[in-house]
């Protein structure tokens, strides 16, 4: 550090200590800090998928931290939010018919007829 302040390394001390370079240094330090903290939180959330813990809360939190700095994390977070909203809507309204199921028709006959699958004819 004294070599930089004494000027023995030529113009390096002046370049490092210029206020113009502080903004660049701050940006890189901020990006590194966000990457380390967000990556750690995301990794802990992924580990919580198999370990006990609230993975469904921690993973979006890690993506939100990383989303401050990275566009790919913002896209993933949007996908997670959309899928979570769809899941919550399905849980809150279970009587809503889904498009993948065929419409049900009342069947007359015995109980065996109600057990038959759509591919099998009634017995």
N, C-alpha and C positions, 0 to 999 in steps of 0.2 A: 504494500500500500504506500509506503514511503517513497518507493521508486516512482510511482505515478505522480505523487505530489511534488517530488523534487524535480521532475522533468528529465530524468536521466534516460527515459525511453523515448526521447524525441517528442513528437506531437501527440502521442497517445493520451497523455494526461489531459491535455486540453480537449481532445475529442470526446473522451468519456465524461468529463465534467461539464460539458456544454449543456445549457438548458434545453436546446433543441433535441438532444438525444434522450432526455428524461422521459418524454412522451412515448417514444418507441420502447424504451425499457419498461415503462409502466404497462404498456399494452401487452408486451410479452409476458411480464410477470403476472398480470391479471389472467391472461389466457392459460398460462401454465397452472395457476392456482385453481381456476374453474375446471380445467381438465382433470386435475388430480382429485379434487373434492367430488366432482360429479361422477367421475369414473369409479371412485371408491364406493360411493353410495349406490351406483348402479350395480357394481359387482356384488355388493352385500345383498342387494335386492334379488339378484339372480341366484345367489347362494341360498336365500331364504325360500326359494321355490321347493327345495328338498329339505331344508332345515326348518325348524320351527321359527315362525316370525311372520310379520305382515308384508309379504313380498308384493302383494297387490297395491300396497301403499308406497313402499320404498322404491320400486322400479320407476313409477311415474315421477317421483321426487327426484331421482337421479337424472332422468331424462329432462326434467324441467331445469335443473342446474346446468346440465350440458347444453340445453337449448338456448341459454343466454348467449353462448358463443358459437354454436354450430347449427347449421341449417338442417343437417340430417337428423339431429336429435329433436328438433322442432317437428319435423315430418313424422317421426316415430311417435312422438307424444300426441300429435293430432290423431294418428291411427288408434293409439291406445284409448284416447278419450272417446272416439267414435264407437269402438267396440264395447267399451264399458257402458256407454249410454244405451246402446242396443241391448246389452245384457240386462241392465237395470230395467229397461222398458219391458222386456220379456218376463222378468221376475215379478214386476208390479202388476202386469196384466196377463196372467196365464190363460185366461179364457179366450184371448184373441186367437183366431185361427191363423195358422201359418199357411203360406201358399204351397208348400211342399206336400201337405197332406191332402188326400182326395176328400171330397165332401162326403159326409156320412149320411146314409139314408136309413130310415127305420125299417127293420127287417121283421117280418112276421114268421112265426114258427117256434121251434123249441130253442132251448138254451144252446144247443150244439150249433145252431145256425148263427148265433151271435159270436161264437168263438172262431168261425171260419175266417181265414185271411182273404184279402181281396183277390188273390190268385186262385183260391180254391172255390169250387162251387159249393153251395150249401148242401148239407147232408140230409 
